[in-house]
Amino acid sequence: MPLKDYTTSISAVKSAGQIQGNLVAHGAKSIMLNYTNGVPSSLSFIIATPHGDLPFRLPAKVEAVKKVLEGQL
């Protein structure tokens, strides 16, 4: 199935919980979801590594993804 035709019945809250569970299972020490106007805008987390803790921040470019899914890009 092409990505633009993909849909799911899984709630965003459940998806976020599954992502958090996977991060914890792989050593995340801290996880934070950031919101803008009630919409997730980024996910930040810290992973423990042999070289020390590494912070990550993954932006959620919701509008850009929406355009890709609608075939506008």
N, C-alpha and C positions, 0 to 999 in steps of 0.2 A: 504494500500500500504506500503510495507517495506520501511524503511528509505533509504536504498541504491539505491532504484529505484526512489526516489523522484526527481522531477525536477520542475522548475518554470519559468514562463515567466516574472516575476516581476524583474525589474532592481535592482541592489545592491543599487543604489542611492535612489530609492523609498523605499526600505526596511529600509535603514538607516533613512530616513525621518519619516517613521512610528514608528520606535523605539524611535526616539527623541520626537515625538509627545506624545507617551505613557509615556515617562519619565517625560516630562513637565506636563502632566495631573496628574501625581502622585507626584508632588512637586519638581522635579529637578530644581536646581538653576543654574547649570552650566553643560554643556555637551561638551566633546571633543572627536573627532575621531582621533586616531593616525595612521599614515601610515608608512610603510617600503617599499621602492622601489615601491611606487604607490599602494600598497595593504594594506587594513586595517589590522592593527596589534593589536589594542586594542581600547576599548571604555571606557572613564572615565567620571564620573558624580558625582555630589554632590546632595544629597537628604536632605531636611530639615526634622528633626524629633523633637518630643517633648524633646529629650535629646541633641539637637544641630545638626549641620550639619554633615552628614556622607559621607565621600568620598568612591567611589568604582572605581576599575579598573578591567575591564573584558578583559583578553587577547583573541585574536582571533587566535586560533591555526589552521590556514587555512590548512596547510599540514597534520596535524593529522586528521582533519575532512575529508579531501579528501581521506585519506587512509581508514577511516571507511566506507565512502560511496562507495569506490571501493572494499570493502570486504577484505582488506589487513590486518586487525587487528582481 
